[in-house]
Amino acid sequence: MKPIIVYYSYEGNTEFIASVIAELLRAQAVRISPIKEMTSSGFGKYVWGGGQVVMKIKPKLQPFTINFDDFDTVFLGSPIWAGTFAPPIKTLLEDGYFHGKNVFYFYTHEGGAQNAHRRIEAALSKTNRLVSSEGFLDVLKNPEENRQKAQAWVAHCLKESE
Ligand SMILES: Cc1cc2nc3c(=O)[nH]c(=O)nc-3n(C[C@H](O)[C@H](O)[C@H](O)COP(=O)(O)O)c2cc1C
């Protein structure tokens, strides 16, 4: 397996899981971000960010350099916004940044992520293969528990790709 970790994180929860995975796999982790990042906090962020999802906004991304040809596996990370992956991930998928990869999807949430697997599966291009997905609840409130869960999931992912 030649993995790269690509993720979006607004408040650090997804970044925490990405860094645990990167450390375990000794792989590079790349944080993508929109050119226009939201500035809201508190309740306002749900309104602004949720609105982006509902309006199917596909934000332009800050430039980043990944040569996807160098990797056969993508660990893709997102917070759950309005029940699905966040808008920067929508850009990544719909603009066809990568093809023909084994994809392991990790998402962080606060308890409302029932459709997360189905939503990413539907959004991935047909040439990519969703191998496994795992959700992480209230990550920064329970970092140790989530670190252990990430470790167990990575071990499972390594087995899946043997
Ligand atoms: C705009 C917005 C919408 C959200 N919608 C949901 C949701 O539908 N279900 C849920 O469980 N959590 C939701 N959350 C909470 C985040 O998924 C959760 O806090 C996540 O771990 C944040 O990751 P981050 O710190 O990497 O940005 C939402 C957060 C934001 C900012």
The ligand as an SDF file (V2000), in Angstrom:
LIG
                    3D

 31 33  0  0  0  0  0  0  0  0999 V2000
  -21.3940   23.5370    9.3160 C   0  0  0  0  0  0  0  0  0  0  0  0
  -21.3620   22.3700   10.2360 C   0  0  0  0  0  0  0  0  0  0  0  0
  -22.3170   21.3800   10.1270 C   0  0  0  0  0  0  0  0  0  0  0  0
  -22.2780   20.2560   10.9500 C   0  0  0  0  0  0  0  0  0  0  0  0
  -23.1910   19.2550   10.7760 N   0  0  0  0  0  0  0  0  0  0  0  0
  -23.1050   18.1300   11.5140 C   0  0  0  0  0  0  0  0  0  0  0  0
  -23.9960   17.0210   11.3000 C   0  0  0  0  0  0  0  0  0  0  0  0
  -24.8510   17.0350   10.4200 O   0  0  0  0  0  0  0  0  0  0  0  0
  -23.8550   15.9230   12.0790 N   0  0  0  0  0  0  0  0  0  0  0  0
  -22.9010   15.8470   13.0620 C   0  0  0  0  0  0  0  0  0  0  0  0
  -22.8280   14.8270   13.7250 O   0  0  0  0  0  0  0  0  0  0  0  0
  -22.0380   16.8680   13.2820 N   0  0  0  0  0  0  0  0  0  0  0  0
  -22.1030   17.9960   12.5330 C   0  0  0  0  0  0  0  0  0  0  0  0
  -21.2120   19.0180   12.7400 N   0  0  0  0  0  0  0  0  0  0  0  0
  -20.1500   18.8470   13.7210 C   0  0  0  0  0  0  0  0  0  0  0  0
  -18.8410   18.3890   13.0770 C   0  0  0  0  0  0  0  0  0  0  0  0
  -19.0350   17.3290   12.1760 O   0  0  0  0  0  0  0  0  0  0  0  0
  -17.8340   17.8930   14.1380 C   0  0  0  0  0  0  0  0  0  0  0  0
  -17.6670   18.8240   15.1550 O   0  0  0  0  0  0  0  0  0  0  0  0
  -16.4960   17.5620   13.4740 C   0  0  0  0  0  0  0  0  0  0  0  0
  -15.7530   16.7260   14.3070 O   0  0  0  0  0  0  0  0  0  0  0  0
  -15.6960   18.8170   13.1700 C   0  0  0  0  0  0  0  0  0  0  0  0
  -14.4920   18.4690   12.5570 O   0  0  0  0  0  0  0  0  0  0  0  0
  -13.2790   19.5010   12.3980 P   0  0  0  0  0  0  0  0  0  0  0  0
  -12.9140   19.9360   13.7860 O   0  0  0  0  0  0  0  0  0  0  0  0
  -12.2200   18.7050   11.7380 O   0  0  0  0  0  0  0  0  0  0  0  0
  -13.7550   20.6550   11.5870 O   0  0  0  0  0  0  0  0  0  0  0  0
  -21.2550   20.1540   11.9400 C   0  0  0  0  0  0  0  0  0  0  0  0
  -20.2980   21.1800   12.0630 C   0  0  0  0  0  0  0  0  0  0  0  0
  -20.3420   22.2720   11.2180 C   0  0  0  0  0  0  0  0  0  0  0  0
  -19.2970   23.3480   11.3500 C   0  0  0  0  0  0  0  0  0  0  0  0
  1  2  1  0
  2  3  1  0
  2 30  2  0
  3  4  2  0
  4  5  1  0
  4 28  1  0
  5  6  2  0
  6  7  1  0
  6 13  1  0
  7  8  2  0
  7  9  1  0
  9 10  1  0
 10 11  2  0
 10 12  1  0
 12 13  2  0
 13 14  1  0
 14 15  1  0
 14 28  1  0
 15 16  1  0
 16 17  1  0
 16 18  1  0
 18 19  1  0
 18 20  1  0
 20 21  1  0
 20 22  1  0
 22 23  1  0
 23 24  1  0
 24 25  2  0
 24 26  1  0
 24 27  1  0
 28 29  2  0
 29 30  1  0
 30 31  1  0
M  END
$$$$
